[in-house]
Amino acid sequence: MTKIIAFIPLLAFVATIHSQQTTDNRQKNFTFLKPADTSEQIIIKAANVVPTKQQYDWQKLEFIAFAHFGMNTFTNNEWGAGKEDEKLFNPTNFDARQWARVYKNAGMNLAILTVKHHDGFCLWPSKYTEHSVKNSPWKNGKGDVVKEFVDACREYGLKVGLYLSPWDRNNPDYGDSPKYNKYFCNQLRELLTNYGEITEVWFDGANGEGPNGKKQVYDWQSYYKVIRELQPNAVIFGMAPDIRWVGTESGYSRETEWNVIPIDLSKLNGTAAASLKNPLDEIYQPKDLMGDDLGSREKIKSANGLFWYPAETDVSIRPGWFYRSSEDTMVKSPEKLVDIYFSSVGRNSVLLLNVPPDKHGLITDYDIKSLNGMKKILDKTFKINLANDAKIKSSGMKKVFQKNLLDKNTYWTTNSTETSAELEFTLTGTKTFDVVMLQEEIRVGQRIEKFRLEYWDGKKWIKFVDGTTVGYKRLLRFNTVKSKRVKLVIEQSRLNPTLANFGLFKMQN
């Protein structure tokens, strides 16, 4: 039966405040699948995999910064050889507060610093190597880039992330796996002990031969243990089971981006899973996930386990990752950055945008101009939600709480047996729009598999856009529509769908 909801400030949601703040005790960020599980049982299990609190808090950041800065900034290299003279590192006007201010003004919520890249040069005075700022002329060897960066981020309300490259082309023990792994853990301890709260620890899988001709074998499990011990609220990117690399450095996520994907749980028994705080750490084997389809019904049907593994989408504002003056005129335009935003944040991932400081230790006006232009377009576009104060008809509604749709304590859903639904919005007048925003309540799972939107032309309903996954956020652009009635049709869902936010907007320049 279709129920009609009276005039509501934005949308009516269904759920108690308690269910929004917590998840069912049976819900976890992973689940075992059994050979005897039917297709229906697999879908039920997949629909009930949820993010950890750390993963959810990270997803809400949406847009974050990367600061590639180090020895490569002064040698015009992307990957240093590890033989560079420490005296080359000498920024003449270093100002981490300027970086933080630029990032904050651009709408970013966290910043990650390359504290050590593949060349092994450390931006803090590590006691475990001489290849660091302590032997540079910058501040007479008394400087600490990491400290100034962390302090600046906190001053401007940014969360902090650190990138410590496992590959080290300077360390003579690299390739002697046990010895180097101990060194790496010691450096992790320095960073995660001396600089306060760290929100994201960033690893890539770059791995070359050491001086002994042997390839280093990284002890990922030992790295995880150090991080969980010292920064239990941090998420680990890339080579760990918290956050995955989207698979390209283009800034574009998949059109269909699932957070729930297969994992091999054959080495994890139920007892260990119940007793360990981070059981996936014990068995996770790092690998890049590059396929176009990671979590469809076809992909998960033969798995022995599933886990919540959201995507981070990285890209540089310039052609390279480290600053080069020759690329000053190649900075991505505001319009390109907006397109990347829609194709990353708007496709259920977090956008990690690299904005590298120059040899002076400052972000250039070229980068700032593009960032500010991007922010201006996004602010103007999303300033007015044209679905505000709509009247809504909905199929399959449960008890309704008349709350604003932006109220983070409520969300809409159907009865548990209904996997499709329609929401019809009657706007306060005829509106012109070309952008739609959808958000699921992912704290109870990612469920929507297929949806479409239609508008009423006075005689009939006409489809104007469709999509597959929604997840934390989905943004879609389309040819301009002018109407006072819009219908969201959820065609297919894993169990009952949810909707935590809905908006219609007009793209601005």
N, C-alpha and C positions, 0 to 999 in steps of 0.2 A: 504494500500500500504506500502511495506517495503521501507524505505529510507536508503541509505548508507551514513555514515558519514566519511569524510576523516580522515587522520591521526590526532589524538588528543592526547595531553600529557597524559591524563589518561582516562577520560570519558567526554562526553558532557552532560551537564545538561540543563533542561528546567525550567525556572522560572525567574522572574525579581528579582533583589536584594530586592526590596521592599516586595515582597510576602514572601521572606525568613525571613525577619526581623519582620514582623507583620502577624497577621492572620485576616481573615474576621471578621468584627465587629459582625456578627451573630454567630460566633463560640465561644463557651464557654467550660469550663471544666465540664459542666453537661448539660443535656437536658431532657425535659419532654416528655414522651410518652403517647399517648392517646389511649383509647380502640379501637377507630375507625382506628388507623394507620394500614396500610397494611404492609406486610412483607418487601416490597420494601422501604416504608417510614421509617420503623424502621432502616433498614440498612443504609439509607442515613443519618439519624440522628446520628447513631453510628459512622459513618465515619467522621462526622464533630465535634465530641467532641475532644477537644485539651487540652494539659496541660497548667496550669498557667505558667507565667514566672519563678516563684519560683520552680515549679515542674520540668520544663525543665532544669533549671540551676542545680538542684540537680541531675537529671538523668545523666547529662554530667560528674559528678564526677566519676561515674563508680565503683571506688574501694576506700573504706573508712575503717577507723580503729575504733576499740572499745578498750577502756582501762578499764577493770574491776580492780579497785584498791580501797581499803578501809579497814575497820575493818576485813572483811573476809580474807584478805591477811595474817593477823597475827594470825588468829584462825583456819586456814585450813578448813573453812566452805564455803559452797556455799550460804546458807541462814542463816544469823545470827539471834539470838533470840531477839536482842535489849537490852539485859542486860549486854553486854560486858563493861568492864572497859575501859574508854577513854585512860588510861595509856598504854594500849596494842598497841596503834597506835604509832609507833616510827621508821620510815624508817631511816636507818643509813647512807645512801648515796643517798638520793633522788635527781633525776636529770630529770626534765621534758624535758629539752632540748635534752637529750639522746633519750627519747621516740619519740619526734617530728622528730629527725634526722633519727631514724630507720624507722618510718612510711613513711617519705618523700622518703628515699632511696629505699623503697619497692614499690614505685609508688602510694601510697595512697594520697588522695587529701583532706580529712577531717578526723578529729579524734573526737570521742565522749568519754567523761569521765563519769564514774558512780559517780556523785557528792554526791548522797545519795542512798544507796541500801535499801533493805527491813528492815535491822536492824536499820535504822534511823540515823546512824552516818554520820555527814556532813563533807565533805572535805573542807569546808570554815567556817570561824568564824561567823556562823549565830547568829543573835541576838535573834532568836525565840526559841532556844534550847541550853541546856548545853551539849548535846551529840554531840560534834564536836571537831575539831582539836584544838580549843581554850583551851580545858582542857586536851590536850595530852602533853607529854613531848617533842614532836617534835618541835624544834625551840622554846622551852620554852613557848609553847602555842601561839606564835606570827606568826605561819606559816599559809599559805593559799594555799592549793594544787591547787584549781581552778585557782587562779591568775597565779601561775607559769605555769600551764598547758596551759592556754590561751595565755600567753605571749610567751611561747615556740612555740606553733602552729603558731602564727603570724610571729615569727622570721623565721620559715622555710616554710612559704607560705602555711600552711594548714588552711582550714576552721575549724570552731569550732562547736562541738555539745555537749549538756549536757543531761545526763540521771538523772532525779529526780524521784525516785520510789514513786508512790502514796501510796503504802503500807508502813506503818511505825510501826514496832513492838516495838519501844521505846516510842513513844508519848502516854501519858495517855489519850489524847482526841480522839485517833483513835477509831471509832465506834460511837462517838457522831458526826454525819455527818456534821451538820452546823458548829460546832466549829472547827473540823479538816479541813474542806474545806477552811475555812478562814486562818488557819495556813498554809496550802499548798500553797494558793495563795500568802501569804506573802513571803514565801520562793521563789516562782517563781519570785516575784518582786525583791527580792534581787539579784538573779542570772541574771535576764534579764536587770537589771539596772546598775550593777556595773562592768560588765566584757566586755563591748563593743559588737560588732556585733556577734550574734549567728546564725548559719545557720540551725541547726537542733535541735529541742527539742524532746527528746526520752522518750516515755511512754510505759510501759507494763500494762497489766491488772491484775497483781497479787493483790489479795484481800482476806484478812483473817478477823477473828473476832477481835474486839477490847477488851480491858480490861473489858468493860461492857457486854461482851458476844454478842454484836450486830455487824453485818457486816457493815462496812463503805459503804455508798452510795456516790460515787464520783460525784461531780458536774462538769462534763467535760466541759459544756458550759462556766462556769465561768473561768476555766483554759484557754480555747481558747481565751476568751476576754482579759485576761492578756497578753498572748503571742502576739496576734494581735496588742494590744496597744503598747507594749514595743519593740517588734521585728517583725514588719510587713513583713519583707522579709524572715523570718524563715519558714521552713516547720516543721510540727509536725508528728512524726512517731507513728504508731501503733494504738492508741486509738483515732484517729482523721481522718478527711477526706482528708488528704494530701498524706500520704504514708502508705501502708499496709504492715503488716508482711506477708512473703511469705507462712508461715504455718508450717515450720519445722525449726530446728536448725542444719540441715545437711550441709547447703551450696549449696543445689541443688534446683534450680527453676523448674518450670514446662516445659515440652517440648513445650507446647502451652501456652504462657503467654500473656494474654490480659491486656492492660491497661484500657480499657473501659469495665466496668462491671455494673450490676444493682445496683440501690439504691432506697429506698422507698422515693419518693418525695411527698407523699400524704399530708404531713403537711406543705409543702412549696408552697405558692401561687405565682402566677406570679408577683404580685406587689412587694412582699418582695424580690423575686429573683432579680428583676431589681434595687431595691433601696439599697440593702445591699452589702457591699464590700465582705463579706465572707458568703453568704447565707447558704451554706451547714453546717456551724458551728451551725446554729440555730436548725437544725433538726437531726443532725447525731447521731446515736446510736452505740457506739463502739461494735465491735464483731470481732472474728477471722474468716477468710475465709480460709477454709482448703481443699475444694474440688479440684479435678483434673481439672475440667472444670468450669471456672468462667465467661467467656465472649463469648462463642460460639453463633451462631445464635439461637440455641435451648434455651440457657440460657437467652438471652435478649428478646425473642419474647413476653414474658408475663409480663415483667417489666413495672412499671409506670414511671421509670426514669433511666437514665444512667449517670455515671460520670467517670472522669479520675482518676484512683486510682492505681498508679504504685507500684511495689513490691520491697521491700528491703529484701535481703537474708542474714541472719546472721549465723555465725558459729564461733567456737573458734579454734584457732590453737592447743589447748590442749584438752584433754577430758573434763576438767572443765572450768569454766569461770574465776574463781579467781586462782591466782598462788598457786601451791603446788610443792614442790621440788620432790615429788614422781612421778610427771608427766614429769620431765625433759627429760626422754628418750622416752616419748610418743608424742612428738611434731610431727605434721603432716609433712610429707616429702615434698620437693619442687614439686615432681611429683603429689602428692595428691592435693596440693594447686593449681597447674596448672589445674588439672581436675575440681576442684571446680570453678576456674575462668571461664573456658569454660562453666560450667553448671549454672552459675549465671549471670555474666556480659554478657556472650555469649547467654543467654536466656532472654534478655530484662529485667534484674533487676540490682540493685546496690548491690555489694558485700560488706557486713559489716563483716570484719574479726577481731575477738577479739585476741589481743596480750597483755596479762596481765603482768604488772611489778611485780617484786618479793618483798620480805620483805625489801630488801635494798633500794627499790625505783627505780630499774633499770630493763630493759628488758634483759633477759639472752641471752647468746651466742647461746644457743640451738635454740631459736626462731629466732634470727637474721640470723643464718646460713640457716634456711629453707626459710625465707623471701627473702634473697639475692639469694638463688638458684632459687626460683620461678621467681624473677625479671629477672634473667639472661636468663632463658628459654624463657620467654615472649618477652624480648627485642630482642633476637636473632631470634625468630620465626617471629615477626612482623616488623623486620627491613626493609625487601625488599618486596614490593608489586609486585608480578609477573604480575599483570594486568596493571602496569604502561605502558604508551605509546601504549596501544592497539588500534586497529582499531575496530570500532563498527558498527554493523548493528542493527537497531531497528525498530520494528513495531510501528505504531501509534505515531510517534514523532510529537510534536508541534514545534514551532520556537526554534532553537537551539542556545545556547550561548556556544561558544567554550571556556570552562573554565575547569581548573583542577578539578577532582572529589573531591579532598580534599578542594576545595574552599568552605568555609562555607556559601557563599552567593548564591549558586546555587544548583539545584537538578533536577533530571530527572523525568518526568511524561508523561502519555499518555493524549490523549484527554479525556474530562470528561465522555464521554459515553463508554469508553473502560475499561473493568474490567479485561482483561488479556493482556499479552504482551510477547514478546521475545526480548532479548538482546543477540546478538552474538558477542563475543570478539575474535578477531584474535590477538594473542600475537606476540611479536617481534621475536619470535622463539619458538622452542619446549621447554616447561617448565615442571618441575616436581613439583607437589604440592599435599598437603593433608589437607589443611585448606581453608575454604572460609569465608569471612566476608560480611555481608549485613547490611545496615542501611537504615531505612525509614526516611523521613522528617516528624517527628511526630508532628511538629508545625502546620501541616495541618491535622493531624489525624493519627491513626493507622489503616491500611487498608488491607495489604496483609494477606490472609488466607491460601494460599497453593502455593508452588513453588517447582521446581526441577532444578537440574543442569545436563547438559550433556556434554560429550566431543566427538570430532570427531576422530575416529580411522583410518581415511584414506578412509573408505568406508561408514560408517554409524554413526549416533549419538547414544551414549550409556549413559544411566543415571548412575550417580555415587553417587548422594546424593539427598535427598529431605527434605522438612520441611513444617511447617505450618506458625505460626506467625513469624514476624521479629521484629517490634517495633524499639526501639532506636538502638539496636545492636543484630545481630544473628551471632554466630560463630559455624561452623560445621566442624567436623573432619571426615575423610573417608580414605579408602585405597588409597595408592599413585596412582595418575594419571599422565600420561606423554602425553602431547598433546600441540598443538599450537592454537587450537580452542575450545572455551568453550561457551556454550549457557545457559543463565538463562531464564527459562520459568516460568512466573508468571501465574499460572493456575486459580487462583480465588482471587478476591479482592473486598473489600467494596468500591464502586466507583473506580475512576482511581487510580492505585497504584503510589507510589513515590519511588525513590531510591536516597538517599543522599550520599551513599558511597558503594564501591564494592572493594573487594580485594581477591587475591589468594596468599597463602603463603605455605612455606614448614616448617613443624614442626622441631624444633631444640632441642637438649638436652644440 
